[in-house]
Every structure is written in structure tokens, then in C-alpha cells.
Amino acid sequence: MPRVPAHIATTRHLSVAYPLATEAGLGHQGVLIGQDVLGGSFVYDPFVLYRQGVITNPNMVVFGQIGRGKSSFVKSYLWRQAVFGRRAWVVDPKGEYGPLARAWGVAPVALRPGGSVRLNPLDTGELNDGAGPGNDRQPDGAGGGAGGDEAWRRRVELTASLAVACLGRHLVPRERAAIDAALTEATERSRTAQMPAPTLPDVVESLLDPSAHAARQLRTDQPTLMEDGRDVALELRRLVYGDLRGMFDGPTTPGLRLDAPLVVLDLSAVYNSPALGVLMACATAWLQNAVQAEHRHRVIVVVDEAWAILSNLGVARWLQASWKLSRALGIANMAVLHRMSDLRAVGAGDSEQVALAEGLLADSETRVIYAQSPGEVERTGELLGLTATEAALVTQLRRGMALWKVGRRSFLVEHRLASSERVLIDTDTAMIGEPDPPLEGPAREPDGG
């Protein structure tokens, strides 16, 4: 039998010779992201893929250098998810989600020192008069039930994380015991006063002036217990009476619209603060508690500039714990970073911060990688499980194109932006002025993001 001679052709020609040999993609259920370079349209939805068993968690990490289309993707993705009834909650450190919020008919919740809006990060449980998460149960049988134990655990974890972040070191056992005692007293006072939840000022007051009952519970005296919690109290006091007061130092402001399809917490007023990570942790805690209190499911929670949280040991611990709760809460978390090295720049090579950052990546089974510098890929490509071909490709991606790692599969996807979406996601106004009117036909990727 004669052999057919070998033939060499480009992939462009081979695609015509074998028109049906294309990448199968992830199915047709979900949001249209754009064009799969090796196949047809690329559609993605974490909740659908989780239900189908393609991924084991719904979380996502997005990497992208400035100007490569990262912000365009995130904002248009949230906008398109609204078609499916999905809600989005965003921690916005730079104030870039205002146009997207206005398109949804809502205003961002602007948090600033001394401002008029307050969020109580210790809120948990059911909503109370629309003001935010409300009543729950006491720990250790005071109110009974698993719901109270969970609410108590989340409060203790957050308060301890904030203390570690503010102190810049690990807590010693007596400090953790003092926090537990202070939270117990503050929670009891809030219940007596029929308040939805204790506040950070309540906790600080209980740390600085513990009761005789609290001291007896710990088999100590009041002066000793006060000294045990004094350093924690003085550091947390900054959120209550210091330069960061007026954001998280009281009950949640009544009337906040939590039923909107998009809730944006604008922290741009404190973006340059060294305490940005602590403030983002407070904002994220409130968002997650609010999602659970409203019994919302399949909600997307975006933490932009996530490096600010990961660089702080205390809040990085808390964030990783929150990431692990995503399935139980029905939340798809999105962490947005600039560089892959952000995961290793949060601490020394063998530090707990780096381990926590890598753990966050392990708990995010979808990774979207826009163009990175060769140095970035050399140092951190193994964290993402990049093959040699993928590592080389990531350094050459043009604007708007990203490598998607979804479970065990990889896709090269070109994000497509509708003309009508450009005004929602443009971040170039300060550089080039107001955007031009939409043109007919395909729109270019904005330079921002």
C-alpha cells in the first residue's frame, strides 16, 4: 500500500482542512467571555461548573499588569452575570467601580474617616430593619444552636485577625483569652440593649475595663485581665477613636440598599493608608456577613487589590478562612492582583504570609492570567502549574487576551467587549479624556486595567 507523503501546513490552513476539530470549551451555560483562540466562543460560570463537577470550588484569582485588560474583564463579567440574576458585592480600594454601579442604578457606599456611613464588621445573623446583619445567639449555650456558635466563631476570628494585623505580631494566649472575654461581655450588653450586634467600640471598652465576672471566668483579677488585653485594645482603638474612626466604629448605617444587584464599598479615601489591609478586611467581613444574613446564594464577591490583605498576616489568615467558606455560603470569591509575584511578595520566602497566599491560590480553582513579565513567570509560574509552553505564552499575550486555568484544563481566551460596555469599565478618562461615542462593530479593549 503506497504511503501518503507528509504535508506541512500552518494552523490557519489546517483549520480549513479540518473545520470541526476545535476545542470543546466549558459548555454553553453561563456568561460569554469572548473567543477561545483554539475553538469557538468561551462561556464560563463557576456555579454551573461546580454543579457539573468540573471544579471543586467557585473561587477565582485574576492576575494582570496595568493596561492589559484585567479591569475590563472583571467589570464586564459582573455586568453580564446580572442577566442571570446574579448579584455582585465589591470591595473597591481605588474607587473604579462607580460607573458600573451607576449603570445598575445604585451609588457606591463611600467609606471615609469621619464620614456619614458606618459598617459594623461584627454584624452577623438576620437582617434587622434593613440596616445590615442583625441578631444572633450567644456562644457556649447562652442562646444555643449551631448558628450562634458559627456567629461567635466568625467574630472571634475577625477580631483576633484585626488585632494581629494592628500589632504586627502573633497574639499570646492571654491576649486571645482577653478578646474572648471582651466579646462575651460586649455581646451580652448589645443583647440587653436590643442592639443587632456588638461593635468595635464595645469590644475596646470591654478590653480596657473588664468586669469582675470576666476575670473570675479566667481565674484572674480585673487589673491583670485589663493588662492582658491592653495592647490589643490600644491598637483596635485606632479604628474607634484614632485617624481611622468613622467607618467601622458603630452600628451599620440604616437604609443601605443591600438588595441591589451590585453593592460597591468604595475605600478610595484610604487607599494610601498603611492600614488599607485592615480596612479591607473589615469591609470584606461585613460584605460576607451581609450576604449570609440576606440568604443570598450564588453571589460574586470581588476583592480588588487583594495584595493589601495578603501582605498582612492577621487579615491574610482571616481571608483564607473566608475563602474556604465559599461553598457553604454560596459565594464565588474573586481576588484581583497585578502580578503573580504579589503572592510571594507578601513576606519572606518561608513566612506564614506566603503560605497563606499560596493557600488562597490553592482554594481558587479558576486562574485568569493576563500578560506578565518574563521575570514574573520564572519566579512564580510553578505556583499556577504552568507548563513550559504556557509560561512562555503568558509573557507574549496582547491586551485583552488571557490564559484561563479552569480545574485541570487550560484555555487561551480573547475577551470581547461590546461597544455599549465601554463606558462602564473605562479607566483612562484621566489620561485621554472622556471616551468617544460608541462605534459600530467590535470595540477595542480600553487601555485601563
C-alpha positions as CSV (number, residue, x, y, z in Angstrom):
1,M,0.0,0.0,0.0
2,P,1.6,3.3,-1.0
3,R,2.3,5.8,1.7
4,V,0.8,9.3,1.6
5,P,3.5,11.8,1.5
6,A,3.8,14.1,4.5
7,H,2.4,17.6,4.2
8,I,3.3,20.6,6.1
9,A,0.8,23.5,6.6
10,T,0.1,26.3,9.0
11,T,-2.7,26.0,11.6
12,R,-4.6,28.6,9.6
13,H,-4.8,26.2,6.7
14,L,-5.3,23.1,8.8
15,S,-8.4,24.7,10.4
16,V,-9.9,24.8,6.9
17,A,-9.0,21.3,6.1
18,Y,-10.4,20.0,9.4
19,P,-13.1,22.6,10.3
20,L,-14.7,20.6,13.1
21,A,-11.5,19.8,15.0
22,T,-11.9,22.5,17.7
23,E,-11.7,22.8,21.5
24,A,-14.9,21.7,23.1
25,G,-14.8,24.5,25.7
26,L,-16.7,24.5,29.0
27,G,-20.2,24.2,27.6
28,H,-22.8,26.8,26.7
29,Q,-24.3,27.6,30.2
30,G,-23.0,30.9,31.7
31,V,-21.5,34.2,30.7
32,L,-20.0,34.7,27.3
33,I,-16.4,35.9,28.0
34,G,-15.1,36.0,24.4
35,Q,-13.4,33.9,21.8
36,D,-11.5,30.7,22.6
37,V,-8.5,31.1,20.3
38,L,-8.4,27.4,19.7
39,G,-12.1,26.9,19.3
40,G,-15.4,28.8,19.4
41,S,-17.0,31.0,22.0
42,F,-15.8,30.8,25.6
43,V,-18.5,30.6,28.2
44,Y,-17.9,30.5,32.0
45,D,-20.0,30.2,35.1
46,P,-18.4,28.9,38.4
47,F,-21.7,27.8,39.9
48,V,-22.6,25.7,36.8
49,L,-19.2,24.2,36.6
50,Y,-19.2,23.3,40.3
51,R,-22.6,21.6,39.9
52,Q,-21.2,19.6,37.0
53,G,-18.1,18.6,39.0
54,V,-15.6,20.4,36.6
55,I,-14.3,22.4,39.6
56,T,-14.4,21.7,43.3
57,N,-14.7,25.4,44.4
58,P,-16.1,28.5,42.8
59,N,-13.3,30.9,43.6
60,M,-11.2,32.8,41.1
61,V,-7.9,34.7,41.1
62,V,-7.2,37.2,38.3
63,F,-3.7,38.5,37.5
64,G,-2.9,41.3,35.1
65,Q,-0.4,44.1,34.6
66,I,-1.9,47.6,34.3
67,G,-3.2,48.2,30.8
68,R,-3.7,44.6,29.8
69,G,-7.5,44.4,30.2
70,K,-7.9,42.9,33.6
71,S,-10.3,45.6,34.9
72,S,-12.3,45.4,31.6
73,F,-12.8,41.7,32.1
74,V,-13.8,41.9,35.8
75,K,-16.3,44.7,35.3
76,S,-17.9,43.3,32.1
77,Y,-18.1,39.9,33.7
78,L,-20.1,41.2,36.7
79,W,-22.3,43.2,34.3
80,R,-23.1,40.2,32.2
81,Q,-23.8,38.0,35.2
82,A,-26.7,40.3,36.1
83,V,-28.5,38.8,33.1
84,F,-28.6,35.5,35.1
85,G,-29.9,37.2,38.2
86,R,-26.5,37.0,39.9
87,R,-25.6,39.7,42.4
88,A,-22.1,41.2,43.0
89,W,-20.5,42.7,46.0
90,V,-17.2,44.6,45.5
91,V,-14.5,45.9,47.8
92,D,-13.2,48.8,45.7
93,P,-10.0,50.3,47.2
94,K,-9.4,52.7,44.2
95,G,-12.9,53.9,43.5
96,E,-13.0,52.5,40.0
97,Y,-16.4,50.8,40.1
98,G,-18.6,53.9,40.2
99,P,-19.6,53.9,36.5
100,L,-20.6,50.2,36.8
101,A,-22.7,50.9,39.9
102,R,-24.4,53.9,38.3
103,A,-25.3,51.7,35.3
104,W,-27.1,49.4,37.7
105,G,-28.9,52.4,39.2
106,V,-27.1,52.4,42.6
107,A,-24.4,54.6,44.2
108,P,-21.2,53.2,45.8
109,V,-21.1,53.1,49.5
110,A,-18.2,55.6,50.1
111,L,-16.3,55.0,53.3
112,R,-14.0,57.6,54.6
113,P,-12.6,58.7,58.1
114,G,-15.2,60.8,59.8
115,G,-17.8,60.1,57.1
116,S,-21.5,59.6,57.5
117,V,-21.6,55.8,56.6
118,R,-20.6,53.2,59.0
119,L,-20.4,49.4,58.7
120,N,-20.2,47.1,61.7
121,P,-17.8,44.2,60.8
122,L,-19.1,42.3,63.8
123,D,-22.7,42.1,62.4
124,T,-23.9,38.6,61.8
125,G,-27.2,36.7,61.6
126,E,-30.5,38.0,60.3
127,L,-31.1,41.5,58.9
128,N,-32.6,43.9,61.3
129,D,-34.9,46.6,59.8
130,G,-32.8,46.7,56.6
131,A,-29.8,48.1,58.4
132,G,-27.4,45.2,58.0
133,P,-26.9,41.8,59.6
134,G,-28.5,41.6,63.0
135,N,-29.4,39.4,66.0
136,D,-27.7,36.1,66.6
137,R,-27.1,33.8,69.6
138,Q,-24.6,33.9,72.4
139,P,-21.8,31.3,72.5
140,D,-21.5,28.4,74.8
141,G,-25.1,27.7,75.2
142,A,-26.2,31.3,76.2
143,G,-28.5,31.3,73.2
144,G,-27.9,27.8,71.9
145,G,-27.7,26.4,68.4
146,A,-25.2,26.0,65.7
147,G,-26.0,29.3,64.2
148,G,-24.8,31.1,67.4
149,D,-21.6,29.1,67.6
150,E,-20.8,30.0,64.0
151,A,-21.5,33.7,64.5
152,W,-19.4,33.7,67.6
153,R,-16.5,31.9,65.8
154,R,-16.6,34.4,63.0
155,R,-16.5,37.4,65.4
156,V,-13.6,35.9,67.4
157,E,-11.6,35.1,64.2
158,L,-12.1,38.6,62.8
159,T,-11.3,40.4,66.0
160,A,-8.2,38.3,66.5
161,S,-7.1,38.9,62.9
162,L,-7.5,42.6,63.2
163,A,-5.5,42.6,66.4
164,V,-2.7,40.6,64.8
165,A,-2.7,43.0,61.9
166,C,-2.6,46.1,64.1
167,L,0.0,44.7,66.4
168,G,2.2,43.2,63.7
169,R,2.8,40.0,65.6
170,H,1.2,36.8,66.9
171,L,-1.2,37.0,69.8
172,V,-0.1,35.3,73.1
173,P,-2.7,33.1,74.9
174,R,-3.6,35.7,77.5
175,E,-4.5,38.2,74.7
176,R,-6.7,35.7,72.9
177,A,-8.4,34.9,76.2
178,A,-8.9,38.7,76.8
179,I,-10.5,39.0,73.4
180,D,-12.9,36.1,74.1
181,A,-13.9,37.7,77.4
182,A,-14.4,41.1,75.9
183,L,-16.5,39.8,73.0
184,T,-18.7,37.8,75.5
185,E,-19.3,41.0,77.6
186,A,-19.9,43.2,74.5
187,T,-22.3,40.7,73.0
188,E,-24.3,40.4,76.2
189,R,-24.5,44.2,76.5
190,S,-25.8,44.5,72.9
191,R,-28.4,41.9,73.6
192,T,-29.6,43.7,76.8
193,A,-29.8,46.9,74.8
194,Q,-31.6,45.1,72.0
195,M,-28.9,46.1,69.5
196,P,-28.3,43.9,66.4
197,A,-24.7,43.1,67.3
198,P,-21.8,44.4,69.4
199,T,-19.5,47.0,67.9
200,L,-15.7,47.5,67.9
201,P,-16.1,50.3,70.5
202,D,-17.9,47.9,72.7
203,V,-15.1,45.4,72.4
204,V,-12.4,48.1,73.1
205,E,-14.3,49.3,76.2
206,S,-14.6,45.7,77.5
207,L,-10.8,45.2,77.0
208,L,-9.9,48.4,78.8
209,D,-12.4,47.9,81.6
210,P,-13.2,44.2,82.1
211,S,-15.8,43.1,84.6
212,A,-15.1,41.1,87.8
213,H,-17.2,38.3,86.3
214,A,-15.0,38.1,83.2
215,A,-11.9,38.0,85.5
216,R,-13.4,35.2,87.6
217,Q,-14.2,33.2,84.5
218,L,-10.4,33.2,83.6
219,R,-9.3,32.7,87.2
220,T,-7.6,36.0,87.4
221,D,-8.3,39.5,88.7
222,Q,-9.5,42.6,86.9
223,P,-6.2,44.5,86.9
224,T,-4.4,41.5,85.4
225,L,-7.1,40.9,82.8
226,M,-7.0,44.6,81.8
227,E,-3.3,44.4,81.4
228,D,-3.6,41.2,79.3
229,G,-5.8,42.9,76.8
230,R,-4.4,46.4,76.9
231,D,-2.1,46.2,73.9
232,V,-4.9,44.8,71.8
233,A,-7.3,47.5,73.0
234,L,-4.9,50.3,72.2
235,E,-4.3,49.1,68.7
236,L,-8.0,48.5,68.0
237,R,-8.7,51.9,69.4
238,R,-7.3,53.4,66.3
239,L,-10.4,52.2,64.4
240,V,-12.6,53.7,67.0
241,Y,-11.1,57.0,68.2
242,G,-8.0,57.4,66.1
243,D,-7.3,58.5,62.5
244,L,-9.4,55.7,61.1
245,R,-12.6,56.4,63.0
246,G,-15.9,57.0,61.3
247,M,-16.0,53.8,59.2
248,F,-16.3,50.7,61.3
249,D,-16.8,52.1,64.8
250,G,-20.6,51.9,65.3
251,P,-23.8,50.1,64.2
252,T,-24.3,49.8,60.5
253,T,-25.9,52.9,59.0
254,P,-29.7,52.3,58.4
255,G,-31.1,52.4,54.9
256,L,-28.2,50.9,53.0
257,R,-29.6,49.2,49.9
258,L,-28.5,45.6,50.2
259,D,-31.0,44.2,47.7
260,A,-29.3,46.0,44.7
261,P,-27.7,43.8,42.0
262,L,-24.4,45.4,42.8
263,V,-23.0,46.7,46.2
264,V,-19.7,48.6,46.0
265,L,-17.7,49.6,49.1
266,D,-15.6,52.5,48.0
267,L,-12.4,52.7,50.1
268,S,-10.5,55.2,47.8
269,A,-10.3,57.8,50.6
270,V,-8.0,55.5,52.5
271,Y,-6.2,53.8,49.6
272,N,-2.8,55.3,50.6
273,S,-3.2,54.4,54.3
274,P,-0.8,51.8,55.8
275,A,-3.9,50.3,57.4
276,L,-5.6,49.6,54.0
277,G,-5.4,45.8,54.5
278,V,-7.1,46.1,57.9
279,L,-9.9,48.3,56.5
280,M,-10.4,46.0,53.5
281,A,-10.7,43.1,55.9
282,C,-13.4,44.9,57.9
283,A,-15.3,45.7,54.6
284,T,-15.0,42.2,53.3
285,A,-16.2,40.8,56.6
286,W,-19.3,43.0,56.5
287,L,-20.0,42.0,52.9
288,Q,-19.8,38.3,53.6
289,N,-21.9,38.6,56.7
290,A,-24.5,40.7,54.8
291,V,-24.6,38.0,52.0
292,Q,-25.3,35.3,54.6
293,A,-27.8,37.4,56.5
294,E,-29.8,38.1,53.4
295,H,-29.8,34.4,52.5
296,R,-28.4,35.3,49.1
297,H,-26.9,32.5,47.1
298,R,-24.7,32.5,44.1
299,V,-23.2,35.9,44.9
300,I,-19.9,37.1,43.5
301,V,-17.7,38.8,46.0
302,V,-14.8,40.8,44.4
303,V,-11.7,41.8,46.5
304,D,-9.8,44.2,44.2
305,E,-6.1,45.0,45.0
306,A,-6.1,41.8,47.2
307,W,-2.3,42.3,47.8
308,A,-3.2,44.8,50.5
309,I,-4.9,42.0,52.5
310,L,-2.4,39.2,51.8
311,S,0.6,41.3,53.0
312,N,-0.9,41.5,56.5
313,L,-0.6,38.2,58.4
314,G,-3.7,38.6,60.6
315,V,-6.1,39.5,57.9
316,A,-4.5,37.1,55.4
317,R,-5.4,34.3,57.9
318,W,-8.9,35.6,58.1
319,L,-9.3,35.9,54.3
320,Q,-8.1,32.3,53.7
321,A,-10.7,31.1,56.2
322,S,-13.3,33.1,54.4
323,W,-12.3,31.6,51.1
324,K,-12.8,28.1,52.5
325,L,-16.4,29.1,53.4
326,S,-17.3,29.9,49.8
327,R,-19.2,26.7,49.1
328,A,-21.1,26.8,52.4
329,L,-22.2,30.4,51.8
330,G,-22.9,30.0,48.1
331,I,-20.3,32.7,47.3
332,A,-17.8,32.9,44.3
333,N,-14.9,34.9,45.5
334,M,-12.7,36.8,43.1
335,A,-9.2,38.1,44.2
336,V,-7.7,40.6,41.7
337,L,-3.9,41.2,41.7
338,H,-1.4,42.8,39.3
339,R,1.4,40.3,39.4
340,M,1.9,36.7,40.2
341,S,4.8,37.7,42.4
342,D,2.2,39.5,44.6
343,L,1.6,36.1,46.2
344,R,5.3,35.8,47.2
345,A,6.0,39.5,47.9
346,V,3.7,39.4,51.0
347,G,6.5,38.1,53.2
348,A,9.8,36.2,53.4
349,G,10.1,33.1,51.4
350,D,9.3,30.7,54.2
351,S,6.9,33.0,56.0
352,E,3.3,32.2,57.0
353,Q,2.1,35.1,54.8
354,V,3.5,33.4,51.7
355,A,2.0,30.0,52.8
356,L,-1.4,31.7,53.3
357,A,-1.2,33.4,49.9
358,E,-0.4,30.2,48.2
359,G,-3.2,28.5,50.1
360,L,-5.6,31.1,48.8
361,L,-4.4,30.2,45.3
362,A,-5.0,26.5,46.0
363,D,-8.5,27.4,47.1
364,S,-9.2,29.2,43.8
365,E,-9.6,26.6,41.1
366,T,-10.0,29.2,38.3
367,R,-7.0,31.3,37.5
368,V,-7.1,34.0,34.8
369,I,-3.7,35.3,33.8
370,Y,-3.2,38.3,31.6
371,A,0.3,39.3,30.3
372,Q,3.1,39.0,32.8
373,S,6.8,39.9,32.5
374,P,9.3,37.1,31.9
375,G,10.7,37.6,35.4
376,E,7.3,37.1,37.0
377,V,6.8,33.8,35.2
378,E,10.2,32.5,36.0
379,R,9.7,33.1,39.8
380,T,6.1,32.1,40.2
381,G,4.9,30.1,37.2
382,E,5.2,26.8,39.2
383,L,2.6,28.1,41.7
384,L,0.0,28.1,38.9
385,G,1.1,24.8,37.4
386,L,2.1,26.4,34.1
387,T,3.7,24.2,31.5
388,A,6.8,25.4,29.7
389,T,4.6,26.4,26.7
390,E,2.1,28.2,28.9
391,A,4.8,30.1,30.8
392,A,6.4,31.3,27.5
393,L,2.9,32.2,26.2
394,V,2.0,34.3,29.2
395,T,4.8,36.8,28.5
396,Q,3.6,37.4,25.0
397,L,-0.1,37.9,25.4
398,R,-1.6,41.0,23.8
399,R,-4.1,43.3,25.5
400,G,-7.4,41.6,26.2
401,M,-6.1,38.1,25.9
402,A,-5.6,35.8,28.9
403,L,-4.7,32.2,29.8
404,W,-7.5,30.6,31.7
405,K,-6.7,27.7,34.0
406,V,-10.1,26.1,35.0
407,G,-9.7,22.9,37.0
408,R,-7.3,20.7,35.0
409,R,-7.9,22.4,31.7
410,S,-6.3,25.4,30.0
411,F,-7.8,27.9,27.5
412,L,-6.4,30.9,25.6
413,V,-9.3,33.4,25.6
414,E,-9.6,36.8,23.9
415,H,-12.0,38.9,25.9
416,R,-14.6,40.5,23.7
417,L,-16.1,43.8,24.8
418,A,-19.4,45.2,23.5
419,S,-19.5,48.8,22.4
420,S,-22.1,49.6,25.0
421,E,-19.9,48.3,27.8
422,R,-17.0,50.6,27.2
423,V,-18.4,53.4,29.2
424,L,-18.9,51.1,32.2
425,I,-15.3,49.9,32.5
426,D,-13.1,52.7,31.1
427,T,-10.3,53.7,33.4
428,D,-8.5,56.0,31.0
429,T,-10.5,59.2,31.4
430,A,-7.8,60.9,33.4
431,M,-5.3,60.2,30.7
432,I,-7.2,60.7,27.4
433,G,-10.4,62.5,28.4
434,E,-14.0,61.4,28.1
435,P,-14.5,58.3,25.9
436,D,-15.7,58.8,22.4
437,P,-19.3,57.8,21.4
438,P,-19.6,54.0,20.8
439,L,-18.7,53.0,17.3
440,E,-20.5,50.3,15.3
441,G,-18.7,46.9,15.1
442,P,-16.2,45.4,17.5
443,A,-14.9,47.6,20.3
444,R,-11.3,47.8,21.3
445,E,-10.2,46.9,24.8
446,P,-9.8,50.1,26.9
447,D,-6.3,50.8,28.0
448,G,-7.2,50.6,31.7
449,G,-7.0,47.6,33.9
